[in-house]
Amino acid sequence: MAKRRILIVEDSPTMRQLLVLALSRLADVEIVEAQDGMDGLRKVSGDAFDLALIDINMPIMDGLKLISLMRSEDTLKDIPIVVITTEGAQEDRDRALQLGADEYLTKPIQTNRVLAVAKSLLKA
Amino acid sequence: MSDGRSNVFARGEEFLRLFKRGAEFTEELVTENERLRRLLMEFETRQESAARSPHDWNKLRAELVGRIQSLEEQYRTVRERLQGVEEENQYFADRYVEVEEENNALANLYIASYQLHSTLDIAEVLRIIIEIVINLIGAEVFAVYLLEENTRRLQAVAAEGLELSAFPVCSLGSGSLGAAVELGKTKCWDSTSDDDFSQPLACIPLVLEERPIGAIAIHRLLQQKDGFSLLDHELFTMLGGHAATAIVAARLYSRSERKLNTIQGLIDLLAR
């Protein structure tokens, strides 16, 4: 069975490590990390991914810009996207969902919640 | 004449056909009649045998009542077992939730301590502390203070949400922050003083070998965060010890590296 590939785009090494630890509980997954929006765009354009977890506040290119670019690209627009961010305001959530995010999670995260969301988006 | 004869034959055959059909129908009726007679005789026999004596009636009734009681007992047993299984399921469901929460807590604590001890660069240590407090605790405005040994004053050396200069210097033992750090125990308050930052929401003293070396003062939480959870308190305990160790280790490493560079420079000078 081909491994499902998950991309984590997050500038905090602590958060990346926590997300990798959580998602490693899924069977048959390969996790790729990117440290900012530009790095994320490079990686997602170069390989096929089944899911992307994206932070919003990042240097060089923020998460909303990355989501917008992904949704405007034919080869990337169908990748499910989960936003994981400190921004808790409703308008931030609405904006991300309008741009094309599938789920919006706020920090501090519950690892089991991230796992449940990832499972449901990978199955869909 | 031949026409008449053929008519007679045709009518005769017709009559014969009708007669045969009638005979078959009669035979069917007789067979059905016999069957119904037999059924009737059976019913009458059973009725007679059932109604033969009150003893037979009582025996039959006792058998039926016993059967009903036995079925009711089985039903009760099955219901009790079902209830037991449901309770067990609920227990396992609750336990699963508890285990998931513990798992989440362990993951957070493991990652936080791993990151803190992953570097001997003081700036990196402070950056990691900031990351932990933002991402794992969920604070929006906070500062990391270090204690100056000579002056016994707490000075903010790293901050998030505001400029460093916004966080006041305070003496060990004085004010809410200074008193909490001197005690060496984490303290939380219900409200904070936003105007002068003299009283935070939480003060986490950084303590090594029972000596305070600094503190983390949290003044505001992220919008989506209601208050401090059990996990947050466990993170406070972890930070209080491990962040202090990481800072002291980084400082010592930095000093020893400087000394090493100085000695190396001296050796290089003498070697010329």
Interface residues (C-beta under 8 A of the other chain):
Chain A: S12 P13 T14 M15 Q17 L18 L21 A22 T86 G88 A89 T106 K107 P108 Q110 T111 N112
Chain B: E100 E101 N103 N104 A107 N108 Y110 I111 A112 Y114 Q115 I128 E131 I132 I134 N135 L136 I137 G138 E140 L222 Q223 Q224 K225
